[in-house]
Amino acid sequence: MTTIDLDESPLAIRQKTDAGFIRRLLRRWVERHRERTTLIFLSRIEPHLLRDMGIEPGDIFDALDGKRSSVLFHPMRKPDHH
């Protein structure tokens, strides 16, 4: 949450808000990059090894396609397929 000091100029307030937005945007980009790198790594593992880990190959491809409902993003959710 941003606090506003009435003695500050509108430009100073805008710069603080912009800096916070940029930090959040960069943090989210780094997080998505790590997720994608992990998913790409997992997609290269043999399907039988993935199943030994409790991961269905389709879950990885769903996650790579941007489906945030994938069991990989929500490990406590039960997969749709058995």
Secondary structure, DSSP 8 states (H G I E B T S, - for coil): -----TTS-HHHHHHHHHHHHHHHHHHHHHHHHHHHHHHHHHHTS-HHHHHHTT--HHHHHHHHTT-TTSTTT-TTS--S--
